[in-house]
Amino acid sequence: MAVRESLVELANAAVEAASKAPEGYRFGRHKVFLARLATRHGRVPRYLADLLLEAHQGGLLRLARADLVQVMNRSLVADSRIVRKIEG
């Protein structure tokens, strides 16, 4: 599977932004809420979620589920959620 150069650039930019994320954007040492990085208001745009998922599947960055969501801001968790499309 060939990885598009623009996807590599997006993944690098996402990783860099996550590494510089301030307090309130993070949960744990190495995890950041996507909604805080990707948009100022509302959910992560669908096209961006698809690209981030593609970058994850290509090994360019790592997406992870939030742990202990019961103690986190519920709307921030929901707005950061990426739903995987299953073809079939």
N, C-alpha and C positions, 0 to 999 in steps of 0.2 A: 504494500500500500504506500503510494507516494504521498508525502506530507507536503502540502502547499507552503511556499515560503511565507505567505501572509499569515497562515495559521501558526507557524513558528514564531513570527513576530508578535502575534496576539498573545501566545502563551508566555513568551518572555516578558511582555508588558504586564500581564496579569500577575506573574510571579514577582516581578519588581514592585508593583503596586502593593501586593500583599505583604511584602517584606517591610514596607514603609508605613503600613497601616497604623494609625494611632489607637490608643485605648478606646474601647467602645465598638471598635470594628472587629475585634478579635474574640475568639473563644479558644482557650488553651494557648500554648506557645506558638504553634505553627499553623493555626487555622483562622480564617477570616470569613466573615459573613459576605457572601457574594453581593447581596443587595446593597451593602454599604459601599462596595467598590464600584459596582456596575451602574448604579443610578442613585440619584439623590432622593427620588420619590417613587415609591411603588416597587413592583417586582422587577426582576431581571428580565430584559427584553428577550423574547423567544429566540430571535436570530442569534443573540449573544450566547444564550444558554446552549443552543445547538452547537455553536463553534467551540465553546468551552468543553462540552462533552466530547466532541471530536478530538480536541487536543488531549484530553484525558485518556481517551481510548488509544491515541497514538503515542502515549508515553511522554508527552511534552510538559504536562503538569499533573498534579494529583488533586482530584476532587474527593471529598470525604463527607460522610454524613455527620451531622451535629450529634455530639454525645450529651446526655443529660438535658434533653430539650425541656424537661419540666421545670428547670430553674432558669431558662433563658427567656428572652423577650419573644413571645409567641409570634407576633406579627413579623419580626425580623427573621425568625427561622422560616416562616411560611414564604416570605418574600424572597428568600435566598434559595428556595427549593428548585431543583431542576428535575423535571419529570422525563424519564427516558421513554422514547417512543419505541414500541415493539411492533415490528412489521409481521404480518401473518394472517 
